[in-house]
Amino acid sequence: MILQELAAGGVDIGPSTLPEAKSLMDAGKLRPLVVLAPERSDSNPDVPTVNEATGLDVVGGTWRSVVGPKGMPDAVVEKLASSMEKIYADPDFKSQMAKLGYGLRYAKGQEFTDFMATMHASNGVLLKKLGLIE
């Protein structure tokens, strides 16, 4: 939705992944300002990192996950986790994601929980520095 609003002029700035915005960037409708990564993107090396553009050490990114309700049976959790690990390890999946310009990182269970806690804290720092929250 944010990409449609950006292209239509409804908003002036908004977050997006570079791969998702690629067609609008190629059409000259959008211009990427920064990447929320420690290094520039291989697919868009001309786009600076937040640190390069602002001096702030902000790292973000897009994540996707499979989650379930609290108390889900362990057998179901393990089956889902095992299936997701197989997908992640598949060379065709990795190749397609790279072709589209997406980075990959796999985290399950507590590792993903810890990652989300870190992202929550980091986003809070950024929003405070931008004056968007107190």
N, C-alpha and C positions, 0 to 999 in steps of 0.2 A: 504494500500500500504506500509506503513512504517513497518508493521510486516513482510511482505514478504522480504523487503530489509534487515531488521535485521537478519532474519533467513538465508538469502542467503549470508550474509556478506557484502552487499553493503554499509551499514552504521554501525557504532559501537554503536550508542545510539539513542533512539527516544522515543517520548511520546506515550502512549497507556493506555487504561483502563486495569485493571487486568483481568476482565472477558473476554475481547476480546483477550487477549494474553494467556489465560489459557491453551489452547491445546498445544501451542508452549512451554510454561513453563513446562507443564507436560512431554513433550517429551525431555526436556533438551536442547532445542534450544535457549531459552531466559532466562535471569535472571532479575527479577525486582530489581531495585536499591533503589527507594524511592516511597512513595505515596504522592501526593499533597493534603494532608488532615491534619486536626488538630490532628487526632488520627489514630492509625494503623487500617488497614482493618480487620474486623472480619474474612473474607475469606482468608486472607494472613497475619496473625499476626506476622510473622517473618520479614516482610518488614518494615523498619523504615520510619518515616515521614521525610520530607525535613528538618524540624527543628531539629530532632534527628541527622540526618546525617551531616548537615551543619551549624546549628545554625541560619539559616535564617527563618524568619516567612513568609513562602510562602504557600498559600493554593490555590488550583485550583480545577480542576474537569472537568468532562465531562458533557456537558449540551446538551439537545435536545429541540427543540422548534418548534412551528408552527407559522409562521409569514405570513403576507400578505402585499400588497402594501400600501403605504401611501394613505390615503383617502378612504380606504375600508369602505363600509357602516357599520354603527354601528350595524345594525341587523345581518349582516354576522359575525362581530367580536364577538358579544355576542353568536351566535349559535356555532361558533368554540370553544370559551372559555368554554361554557357550556358542550359541548361534551368532551373536554379534561379533564375537572374536573370530569366528570362521569367516564372516563377511569381511571384517577388517583385514584379515590376513590374505584374502583372495587377491592374486596379482591383477586380475582384470578390474576389480574394484579400485585398487590403488592406481592403476594406470588411468582409468577414466576420471577419477578425482583429480589427478595431476593434470590431465589434459584440460579439465575445466578450470584449473587454477586454484583448487582447494588444497590446503594443507591437511595433514592427518595426524591425529594423536589419539591413542586409545587409553581410556581409564575406566576402571570398573569399581564398583563398591565404594569403599572408603576413600580410595584415590580420587574418584570423581566427586565425592562429597567434599573432600578437602579442596579440590580445584574450585568448586562452586563457592565455597566460603572465601577463598582468596579473591575470586572475581567480584563477589559482593563487596568486600572491603575495598578493593581497588577502585571499583566504580563509585563507591561512596566518596573516596578521596577526590577523584576527578570531578564529581558533581559539586562538591564543596568548593574546590579551587575555581570552578567556573561560576560560582555564585548561584547555582541552581537549587541548592538545598542548604540548610543551615546546619 
